[in-house]
Amino acid sequence: MKSVFGKTQCLKKGDQRSYVHELRRTKEETAEDLKRYYRSKAIELGNLRVEWVNSFGEVNHHYTPTIFGRYNEAMEKFYIRLVEPPENLYVDEPQLINLKISNVSPTPLRLKLTVNEGESKTMVIIAVSQSDIVTVKAFETFEVGVVVYPKCAGLQRLVGLHGIDMASKTDTNFGVLGEFLVVTKDSEELI
């Protein structure tokens, strides 16, 4: 078993610690996974297992119930995930970020990707690699690249990408596509 903390942690009586970790799927989704996701409207991420040894040397453990990914309006038709996201982005430097977009509905979509530039003032999408109309079959996936331009340092959310289904003329806001640490070249040595 691999520790998410990287090494053994020791807690004294009364100590408390909090940790935040990002959970990601480790395998590529199949068409069957996408169909199951469409029916349940949730992404199964798995279980979390926490083990510890008390002062008497007894091993204790806690298992969580199955953890599911969050659901939002865009998930009615689409499932979006980052492809090998960069560790850091740099202020005032354009950077390519790749996404996989899956059609999780049982009908094909004629999708046109657009950008709402007014949605974010701190990290702007300046280009989309797939600006033409794309036909995405039911439960299939395609890749798209977005070029972002971070304007200030800090933890920044990537927002502003929309998908228009040309068949039904519905516009879907994809919401938060990810959060990225934006640094200056000078501050990178400090991290």
Disulfide bonds with the S-S distance in Angstrom:
none
